[in-house]
Amino acid sequence: MAIRVKDLVVAIAGKNLLDNISFETGINESVAIMGESGAGKTLLALSLLGLFPHNASVGGEINIFGKNILNLTKRELTFVRGKEIALVFQEPSAALNPLMSVYKQIAEPLLIHRLARAKEAKEKAIFYLGQVGINDYEKKAFLFPHQLSGGEKQRVLIAQALITEPKLLITDEPTAALDPILKLQIIDLLTNMTKKIGASLFVVTHELPVAKLLCSKMGILRNGRICEFGPLDSLLASPADDYTKSLLTNNLF
C-alpha cells in the first residue's frame, strides 16, 4: 500500500475537523479527494505529511509506504517531507520565495536532504525546469518568481516537488486559477512526470474534469467525513451516497 489511513481524527477544541477517516491506495495509484469548500480536503492532504494546526489533537493511523507518520519524530518527519513525500501547494505566488531565484528554489530540496552538492544541485534544477516544459529554461532559471507567468510558477513548484523523485506527490488544487489550455498542460505534466519517476499521486481538487483526467480512484469528503471512496468510474456511474448523488445531479463539483 502507498497510503493507509485508519480512523484518523483531527480535532480542535473538541470539534472534529476530520472525523474517522479511513481509506487505502495502492502503489502508483492516482487518487482524487473531492468535496465542497470547507470539507477538510486540504487538512487531509497536509495530514499525510504530519502537518496539523498547532492546537490540534490527532488520533488514528496514517501509514505512508509502511511508516506511521503519527509515530515519527520531528527529525524523521524532516527526512520524509520533501524526499519521500512531496507537496505542490495551491498558490504558487505564495509558496515561492520572492527573494530567491528559480533554480535555487528547485535545488533546495536536494541540498536539504544532502542528495547533491551545490554544483550538481544547480545543474539538476536547471535540467528539471526543462523537464517540466518551461521554454528558454536555461535563462529563466536565473529569474525571480515575479518574472514568470502563473503557469510557469506552477511548473516551478512541480519541478521543486519532483526533483527528489518522491514516492508520493500530493497536489492541492493543482490547476486552480489556470485557463483551460494551461489546465490540460499541467494535467499532462503531472501524469507524465509521476509515471516517469514511479510516484503515487494524491490530488485535492473541486474540479471533476481534473479528477477524471488524473486519477483512477476518488474519495468524496463532506464535513470532515468520507462519504464514499472507490474506483472513480464506478463511483460516478453508480454513487451509493445521497450526497454524492446530489453533487453529480446538480453539477456542484
ZICOR-V943172 format. One record per residue. N is the residue number from 1. RES is the residue in one small letter. SS is DSSP state (h for helix, s for strand, l for the rest). OMEGA is omega in radians with two decimals (none if undefined). Layout:
# ZICOR-V943172
n->N res->RES ss->SS omega->OMEGA
n->N res->RES ss->SS omega->OMEGA
This chain:
# ZICOR-V943172
n->1 res->m ss->l omega->3.02
n->2 res->a ss->l omega->-3.14
n->3 res->i ss->s omega->3.02
n->4 res->r ss->s omega->3.11
n->5 res->v ss->s omega->-3.08
n->6 res->k ss->s omega->3.03
n->7 res->d ss->s omega->-3.12
n->8 res->l ss->s omega->3.06
n->9 res->v ss->s omega->3.02
n->10 res->v ss->s omega->-3.04
n->11 res->a ss->s omega->3.02
n->12 res->i ss->s omega->3.13
n->13 res->a ss->l omega->3.07
n->14 res->g ss->l omega->3.11
n->15 res->k ss->s omega->-3.13
n->16 res->n ss->s omega->3.07
n->17 res->l ss->s omega->2.93
n->18 res->l ss->s omega->-2.93
n->19 res->d ss->s omega->3.08
n->20 res->n ss->s omega->3.12
n->21 res->i ss->s omega->3.07
n->22 res->s ss->s omega->3.02
n->23 res->f ss->s omega->3.13
n->24 res->e ss->s omega->3.03
n->25 res->t ss->s omega->-3.13
n->26 res->g ss->l omega->3.10
n->27 res->i ss->l omega->-3.13
n->28 res->n ss->l omega->3.05
n->29 res->e ss->l omega->3.06
n->30 res->s ss->s omega->-3.00
n->31 res->v ss->s omega->3.08
n->32 res->a ss->s omega->2.97
n->33 res->i ss->s omega->-3.06
n->34 res->m ss->s omega->3.11
n->35 res->g ss->l omega->-3.12
n->36 res->e ss->l omega->3.09
n->37 res->s ss->l omega->-3.13
n->38 res->g ss->l omega->-3.10
n->39 res->a ss->l omega->-3.12
n->40 res->g ss->l omega->-3.06
n->41 res->k ss->h omega->-3.11
n->42 res->t ss->h omega->3.10
n->43 res->l ss->h omega->3.10
n->44 res->l ss->h omega->3.12
n->45 res->a ss->h omega->3.13
n->46 res->l ss->h omega->3.13
n->47 res->s ss->h omega->3.13
n->48 res->l ss->l omega->3.08
n->49 res->l ss->l omega->-3.10
n->50 res->g ss->l omega->3.14
n->51 res->l ss->l omega->-3.09
n->52 res->f ss->l omega->2.99
n->53 res->p ss->l omega->-2.99
n->54 res->h ss->l omega->-3.10
n->55 res->n ss->l omega->-3.09
n->56 res->a ss->l omega->2.93
n->57 res->s ss->s omega->-3.00
n->58 res->v ss->s omega->3.07
n->59 res->g ss->s omega->3.14
n->60 res->g ss->s omega->-3.12
n->61 res->e ss->s omega->2.98
n->62 res->i ss->s omega->-3.13
n->63 res->n ss->s omega->3.09
n->64 res->i ss->s omega->-3.09
n->65 res->f ss->l omega->3.05
n->66 res->g ss->l omega->3.12
n->67 res->k ss->s omega->3.06
n->68 res->n ss->s omega->-3.07
n->69 res->i ss->h omega->-3.07
n->70 res->l ss->h omega->-3.14
n->71 res->n ss->h omega->-3.08
n->72 res->l ss->l omega->3.05
n->73 res->t ss->l omega->3.11
n->74 res->k ss->h omega->-3.14
n->75 res->r ss->h omega->3.13
n->76 res->e ss->h omega->3.10
n->77 res->l ss->h omega->3.10
n->78 res->t ss->h omega->3.11
n->79 res->f ss->h omega->-3.08
n->80 res->v ss->h omega->-3.07
n->81 res->r ss->s omega->3.12
n->82 res->g ss->l omega->3.12
n->83 res->k ss->l omega->3.12
n->84 res->e ss->l omega->3.11
n->85 res->i ss->s omega->-3.13
n->86 res->a ss->s omega->-3.07
n->87 res->l ss->s omega->3.00
n->88 res->v ss->s omega->-3.08
n->89 res->f ss->l omega->-3.06
n->90 res->q ss->l omega->-3.04
n->91 res->e ss->l omega->-3.12
n->92 res->p ss->h omega->-3.10
n->93 res->s ss->h omega->3.12
n->94 res->a ss->h omega->-3.06
n->95 res->a ss->h omega->-3.09
n->96 res->l ss->l omega->3.13
n->97 res->n ss->l omega->-3.07
n->98 res->p ss->l omega->-3.07
n->99 res->l ss->l omega->-3.09
n->100 res->m ss->l omega->-3.14
n->101 res->s ss->s omega->-3.04
n->102 res->v ss->h omega->-3.05
n->103 res->y ss->h omega->3.14
n->104 res->k ss->h omega->3.14
n->105 res->q ss->h omega->3.11
n->106 res->i ss->h omega->-3.11
n->107 res->a ss->h omega->-3.01
n->108 res->e ss->h omega->3.12
n->109 res->p ss->h omega->3.11
n->110 res->l ss->h omega->-3.13
n->111 res->l ss->h omega->3.13
n->112 res->i ss->h omega->-3.10
n->113 res->h ss->l omega->3.07
n->114 res->r ss->l omega->3.12
n->115 res->l ss->l omega->3.13
n->116 res->a ss->l omega->3.00
n->117 res->r ss->l omega->-2.98
n->118 res->a ss->h omega->-3.09
n->119 res->k ss->h omega->3.14
n->120 res->e ss->h omega->3.13
n->121 res->a ss->h omega->3.11
n->122 res->k ss->h omega->-3.12
n->123 res->e ss->h omega->-3.13
n->124 res->k ss->h omega->3.12
n->125 res->a ss->h omega->3.13
n->126 res->i ss->h omega->3.10
n->127 res->f ss->h omega->-3.12
n->128 res->y ss->h omega->3.05
n->129 res->l ss->h omega->3.07
n->130 res->g ss->h omega->-3.13
n->131 res->q ss->h omega->-3.13
n->132 res->v ss->l omega->2.93
n->133 res->g ss->l omega->3.08
n->134 res->i ss->l omega->3.13
n->135 res->n ss->l omega->3.12
n->136 res->d ss->l omega->-2.99
n->137 res->y ss->h omega->-3.12
n->138 res->e ss->h omega->3.07
n->139 res->k ss->h omega->-3.06
n->140 res->k ss->h omega->3.09
n->141 res->a ss->l omega->-3.07
n->142 res->f ss->l omega->3.08
n->143 res->l ss->l omega->3.08
n->144 res->f ss->s omega->-3.02
n->145 res->p ss->h omega->-3.08
n->146 res->h ss->h omega->3.13
n->147 res->q ss->h omega->-3.14
n->148 res->l ss->l omega->3.05
n->149 res->s ss->l omega->3.12
n->150 res->g ss->h omega->3.12
n->151 res->g ss->h omega->3.12
n->152 res->e ss->h omega->3.12
n->153 res->k ss->h omega->3.08
n->154 res->q ss->h omega->3.11
n->155 res->r ss->h omega->3.08
n->156 res->v ss->h omega->3.11
n->157 res->l ss->h omega->3.14
n->158 res->i ss->h omega->3.09
n->159 res->a ss->h omega->3.14
n->160 res->q ss->h omega->-3.12
n->161 res->a ss->h omega->-3.01
n->162 res->l ss->h omega->-3.02
n->163 res->i ss->l omega->3.09
n->164 res->t ss->l omega->-3.11
n->165 res->e ss->l omega->-3.11
n->166 res->p ss->l omega->3.07
n->167 res->k ss->l omega->-3.09
n->168 res->l ss->s omega->3.05
n->169 res->l ss->s omega->3.10
n->170 res->i ss->s omega->3.11
n->171 res->t ss->s omega->-3.14
n->172 res->d ss->s omega->-3.12
n->173 res->e ss->l omega->-3.00
n->174 res->p ss->l omega->-3.10
n->175 res->t ss->l omega->-3.12
n->176 res->a ss->l omega->3.06
n->177 res->a ss->l omega->3.08
n->178 res->l ss->l omega->3.11
n->179 res->d ss->l omega->-3.03
n->180 res->p ss->h omega->-3.13
n->181 res->i ss->h omega->3.12
n->182 res->l ss->h omega->3.09
n->183 res->k ss->h omega->-3.12
n->184 res->l ss->h omega->3.12
n->185 res->q ss->h omega->3.13
n->186 res->i ss->h omega->3.09
n->187 res->i ss->h omega->3.10
n->188 res->d ss->h omega->-3.13
n->189 res->l ss->h omega->3.14
n->190 res->l ss->h omega->3.14
n->191 res->t ss->h omega->-3.07
n->192 res->n ss->h omega->-3.07
n->193 res->m ss->h omega->3.12
n->194 res->t ss->h omega->3.06
n->195 res->k ss->h omega->-3.09
n->196 res->k ss->h omega->-3.11
n->197 res->i ss->h omega->3.10
n->198 res->g ss->l omega->-3.11
n->199 res->a ss->l omega->2.96
n->200 res->s ss->s omega->-3.05
n->201 res->l ss->s omega->3.10
n->202 res->f ss->s omega->-2.98
n->203 res->v ss->s omega->2.97
n->204 res->v ss->s omega->-3.12
n->205 res->t ss->l omega->2.99
n->206 res->h ss->l omega->-3.08
n->207 res->e ss->l omega->-3.11
n->208 res->l ss->h omega->3.10
n->209 res->p ss->h omega->3.10
n->210 res->v ss->h omega->3.12
n->211 res->a ss->h omega->-3.13
n->212 res->k ss->h omega->-3.08
n->213 res->l ss->h omega->-3.04
n->214 res->l ss->h omega->-2.84
n->215 res->c ss->l omega->3.08
n->216 res->s ss->l omega->3.08
n->217 res->k ss->s omega->-3.14
n->218 res->m ss->s omega->3.01
n->219 res->g ss->s omega->3.12
n->220 res->i ss->s omega->-3.08
n->221 res->l ss->s omega->3.09
n->222 res->r ss->s omega->3.13
n->223 res->n ss->l omega->3.07
n->224 res->g ss->l omega->3.13
n->225 res->r ss->s omega->3.04
n->226 res->i ss->s omega->3.13
n->227 res->c ss->s omega->-3.10
n->228 res->e ss->s omega->3.07
n->229 res->f ss->s omega->3.12
n->230 res->g ss->s omega->3.10
n->231 res->p ss->s omega->-3.01
n->232 res->l ss->h omega->-3.10
n->233 res->d ss->h omega->-3.14
n->234 res->s ss->h omega->-3.12
n->235 res->l ss->h omega->3.14
n->236 res->l ss->h omega->-3.10
n->237 res->a ss->h omega->-3.11
n->238 res->s ss->l omega->3.12
n->239 res->p ss->l omega->-3.11
n->240 res->a ss->l omega->-3.05
n->241 res->d ss->l omega->-3.11
n->242 res->d ss->h omega->3.13
n->243 res->y ss->h omega->3.10
n->244 res->t ss->h omega->3.12
n->245 res->k ss->h omega->-3.12
n->246 res->s ss->h omega->3.10
n->247 res->l ss->h omega->-3.13
n->248 res->l ss->h omega->-3.12
n->249 res->t ss->h omega->-3.08
n->250 res->n ss->l omega->3.12
n->251 res->n ss->l omega->-3.09
n->252 res->l ss->l omega->3.05
n->253 res->f ss->l omega->none
